Amino acid sequence: MGVILAVATTAVLSGAVGLLRETASRPLTAEEQNLYVQQDVARRWRTWPTTLVFPQELEYVGLARTQQYAQRIGIAPEAPCRAGTDAVVGSILAENGCRTLLRATYVDQTSTFVVTVGVAVMEDVEKRRTAVGQLGADNRVGVRPVAFPGTASESFGAAQRQRNAWIGVGPYIVFSTAGYADGRTRAAVSPEEITHSELWPTAQSVAGRIAHALGAEPAVPRCTQGNVC
């Protein structure tokens, strides 16, 4: 009986040591750290409140190196990728596994410029890269504007879009489109005026700030159980 108990005790102790080895905190490998970053970035569109994805106010530096800010007018309901983009863009997004589209509209501090930003959520980084490679460089198409009645954006529609662009980060494609709050159409504004206007730098700054936040690397724990190994 003593021999049996000794053997049983040894087996229990061996199992406990093995369990401790499995559950003990250890340093994360480079591959695990990279995976942590990818997963954290990829879930932000659904774990962050929409007011964090699209902040109420975004600061940026204007052409004269002066501090400017854009104010959020409103956030649109989540939409299918095809519904919130032009047909050619929507087809590319859908073919590459676009999950959903988030959109919000901003105006500059003088309420002269209107900017709609759209965040297309792709299945993964590879699908995003493939889609980006197929989008081309046609600045007439992209995300569809979202206007909010009773605000400076109410006259901002498809005909009022002066330019469209996009930037890829993580599994996201961040689109932007901009125009004038007074309802001027693209056809009514000369290319030279757009070139020397602060309209497009404003749109790029607003979309860039949103893209930067979505793709920023999080603080990565050093170990499997926090920062203590």
C-alpha positions as CSV (number, residue, x, y, z in Angstrom):
1,M,0.0,0.0,0.0
2,G,2.9,2.3,0.9
3,V,4.5,1.7,-2.5
4,I,1.2,2.5,-4.2
5,L,0.7,5.7,-2.3
6,A,4.3,6.8,-3.0
7,V,3.7,6.2,-6.7
8,A,0.4,8.0,-6.7
9,T,2.0,10.9,-4.8
10,T,4.8,11.1,-7.4
11,A,2.3,11.1,-10.2
12,V,0.2,13.9,-8.6
13,L,3.3,16.0,-8.1
14,S,4.5,15.4,-11.6
15,G,1.1,16.4,-12.9
16,A,1.2,19.6,-10.8
17,V,4.6,20.5,-12.1
18,G,3.4,20.0,-15.6
19,L,0.3,22.2,-15.0
20,L,2.5,24.9,-13.5
21,R,4.7,24.8,-16.6
22,E,1.6,25.2,-18.8
23,T,0.0,28.0,-16.8
24,A,3.2,29.9,-15.7
25,S,3.6,33.3,-17.3
26,R,6.3,33.4,-20.0
27,P,7.6,36.0,-22.4
28,L,5.6,36.4,-25.6
29,T,7.3,35.4,-28.8
30,A,7.7,37.9,-31.7
31,E,5.0,36.0,-33.6
32,E,2.6,36.2,-30.6
33,Q,3.3,39.9,-30.2
34,N,2.5,40.5,-33.8
35,L,-0.7,38.5,-33.6
36,Y,-1.7,40.5,-30.5
37,V,-1.3,43.7,-32.4
38,Q,-3.2,42.4,-35.5
39,Q,-6.1,41.1,-33.4
40,D,-6.4,44.3,-31.3
41,V,-6.5,46.5,-34.4
42,A,-8.9,44.2,-36.3
43,R,-11.6,44.4,-33.6
44,R,-11.6,48.1,-33.0
45,W,-14.4,48.8,-35.4
46,R,-16.8,46.8,-33.1
47,T,-15.2,47.2,-29.7
48,W,-14.7,50.9,-29.9
49,P,-17.7,53.2,-29.5
50,T,-18.5,55.0,-32.8
51,T,-17.6,58.3,-31.1
52,L,-14.1,57.0,-30.7
53,V,-13.8,55.8,-34.3
54,F,-15.2,59.2,-35.3
55,P,-14.3,61.8,-32.7
56,Q,-16.4,64.8,-32.2
57,E,-13.5,67.1,-33.0
58,L,-10.3,66.6,-34.9
59,E,-7.4,69.0,-34.8
60,Y,-5.1,69.5,-37.8
61,V,-2.6,72.0,-39.2
62,G,-3.9,74.2,-42.0
63,L,-2.0,75.4,-45.1
64,A,-0.8,78.5,-43.2
65,R,0.6,76.2,-40.4
66,T,-2.3,77.4,-38.2
67,Q,-4.1,75.1,-35.9
68,Q,-7.5,74.2,-37.3
69,Y,-10.2,71.8,-36.3
70,A,-13.0,69.8,-37.9
71,Q,-16.3,69.2,-36.2
72,R,-18.4,66.0,-36.6
73,I,-21.8,66.8,-37.9
74,G,-23.2,63.3,-37.6
75,I,-22.6,59.5,-37.8
76,A,-24.6,57.4,-40.4
77,P,-26.0,54.0,-39.6
78,E,-23.8,51.1,-40.4
79,A,-24.3,50.1,-44.0
80,P,-23.4,47.3,-46.5
81,C,-20.2,48.2,-48.4
82,R,-22.0,48.3,-51.8
83,A,-24.7,50.7,-50.4
84,G,-22.3,53.4,-49.2
85,T,-19.9,53.5,-52.1
86,D,-20.0,54.0,-55.9
87,A,-20.8,50.9,-57.9
88,V,-17.3,50.1,-59.2
89,V,-15.8,50.6,-55.7
90,G,-18.6,48.6,-54.0
91,S,-18.0,45.7,-56.3
92,I,-14.3,45.5,-55.5
93,L,-15.0,45.7,-51.8
94,A,-17.7,43.0,-51.9
95,E,-15.5,40.7,-54.0
96,N,-12.8,41.0,-51.4
97,G,-14.9,40.3,-48.4
98,C,-15.9,43.7,-47.1
99,R,-17.9,43.2,-43.9
100,T,-19.5,46.6,-43.4
101,L,-19.1,50.3,-43.9
102,L,-19.0,53.0,-41.2
103,R,-19.5,56.6,-42.2
104,A,-19.4,60.1,-40.6
105,T,-19.5,63.6,-41.9
106,Y,-17.4,66.6,-40.7
107,V,-17.2,70.3,-41.5
108,D,-14.2,72.6,-41.0
109,Q,-14.4,75.3,-38.3
110,T,-15.8,77.9,-40.8
111,S,-18.4,75.4,-42.1
112,T,-17.1,76.0,-45.6
113,F,-15.9,72.5,-46.4
114,V,-17.8,69.2,-45.9
115,V,-16.0,65.9,-45.6
116,T,-17.5,62.4,-45.4
117,V,-15.2,59.7,-44.1
118,G,-16.0,56.0,-44.7
119,V,-14.3,53.1,-43.0
120,A,-14.6,49.8,-45.0
121,V,-14.0,46.9,-42.7
122,M,-12.3,44.1,-44.6
123,E,-12.0,40.4,-43.5
124,D,-8.2,40.7,-43.0
125,V,-5.1,42.7,-44.0
126,E,-4.5,40.5,-47.1
127,K,-8.0,41.1,-48.4
128,R,-7.6,44.8,-47.8
129,R,-4.3,44.9,-49.7
130,T,-5.9,43.0,-52.6
131,A,-8.9,45.4,-52.7
132,V,-6.6,48.5,-52.5
133,G,-4.6,47.2,-55.5
134,Q,-7.8,47.0,-57.5
135,L,-9.3,50.4,-56.7
136,G,-7.3,52.4,-59.2
137,A,-6.7,56.2,-59.1
138,D,-10.1,57.6,-60.2
139,N,-10.8,60.4,-57.8
140,R,-14.4,60.7,-59.1
141,V,-15.5,57.6,-57.2
142,G,-15.3,56.4,-53.7
143,V,-17.5,56.7,-50.6
144,R,-20.9,58.3,-51.0
145,P,-21.5,61.5,-49.1
146,V,-23.8,61.5,-46.0
147,A,-25.7,64.7,-45.5
148,F,-27.6,65.7,-42.4
149,P,-30.6,68.0,-42.8
150,G,-30.5,71.3,-41.0
151,T,-26.7,71.3,-40.9
152,A,-23.9,72.7,-43.0
153,S,-23.8,69.3,-44.8
154,E,-27.4,69.3,-46.1
155,S,-26.4,70.3,-49.7
156,F,-23.5,67.8,-49.9
157,G,-24.5,65.1,-52.4
158,A,-22.8,63.0,-55.1
159,A,-22.7,66.0,-57.5
160,Q,-21.0,68.2,-54.9
161,R,-18.0,65.8,-54.4
162,Q,-14.9,67.5,-55.6
163,R,-12.5,64.7,-54.9
164,N,-12.3,61.2,-53.5
165,A,-9.5,59.3,-52.0
166,W,-8.6,56.3,-49.7
167,I,-5.9,55.1,-47.4
168,G,-5.3,51.5,-46.2
169,V,-4.4,50.6,-42.6
170,G,-4.7,47.2,-40.9
171,P,-7.9,45.5,-42.2
172,Y,-9.5,48.9,-43.0
173,I,-9.8,51.1,-46.0
174,V,-10.5,54.6,-44.9
175,F,-12.2,56.6,-47.7
176,S,-12.8,60.3,-47.8
177,T,-14.8,62.6,-50.1
178,A,-15.0,66.4,-49.8
179,G,-17.0,69.3,-51.2
180,Y,-18.3,72.8,-50.4
181,A,-21.1,73.5,-48.0
182,D,-22.7,76.0,-50.4
183,G,-23.7,73.2,-52.8
184,R,-21.2,73.9,-55.6
185,T,-20.9,70.9,-57.9
186,R,-17.7,69.5,-59.2
187,A,-18.4,70.8,-62.7
188,A,-18.8,74.3,-61.3
189,V,-15.3,74.4,-59.7
190,S,-12.2,74.7,-61.8
191,P,-9.3,72.2,-61.1
192,E,-7.0,75.2,-60.4
193,E,-9.3,76.4,-57.6
194,I,-9.3,72.9,-56.0
195,T,-5.5,72.8,-56.3
196,H,-5.1,76.0,-54.4
197,S,-7.9,75.5,-51.9
198,E,-7.6,74.2,-48.4
199,L,-10.5,71.9,-49.1
200,W,-8.5,68.8,-50.0
201,P,-5.8,69.2,-47.4
202,T,-8.6,69.4,-44.8
203,A,-10.2,66.2,-46.1
204,Q,-6.9,64.4,-46.1
205,S,-6.1,65.5,-42.6
206,V,-9.5,64.4,-41.2
207,A,-9.3,61.0,-42.9
208,G,-5.7,60.6,-41.9
209,R,-6.3,61.2,-38.3
210,I,-9.1,58.6,-38.2
211,A,-6.9,56.1,-40.1
212,H,-4.0,56.7,-37.8
213,A,-6.0,56.0,-34.7
214,L,-7.6,52.8,-36.1
215,G,-4.2,51.5,-37.1
216,A,-2.1,52.6,-34.2
217,E,-0.2,49.8,-32.5
218,P,-1.5,49.0,-29.0
219,A,0.8,48.6,-26.0
220,V,1.7,44.9,-26.1
221,P,2.2,42.9,-22.9
222,R,5.6,41.3,-22.5
223,C,4.3,38.1,-21.1
224,T,1.4,35.6,-21.5
225,Q,-0.1,36.9,-18.3
226,G,0.6,40.6,-18.4
227,N,3.9,42.2,-17.9
228,V,5.2,39.8,-15.2
229,C,6.9,36.6,-16.4
